[in-house]
C-alpha cells in the first residue's frame, strides 16, 4: 500500500487492488497518507482458498474494471 501511495504522489495513475475484506483498510490507509481519492478495486474474498481456475476467471472478469478505473478504457 505504501508503494502505491508513493506512485500516486508522482502523478502516475494508481489503483489499489484488494479483496473485499481489505477494502475499508485500503481506504483508511490511503486517507491517512493524504490520498483519500486513491482508487480501490475490490475482488471477491477469499481468493487463496479458491481453485486456480476460479481465480483466473475472477481475474478475467475484473480486468476490464481495472483498466476502466485506471482510465485506460
Secondary structure, DSSP 4 states (H G I P E B T S, - for coil): -HHHHHHHHTT---EEEEEGGGHHHHHHHHHHTT-TT-EEEEEPS--TTS-HHHHHHHHHHHHHHHHHHHT--
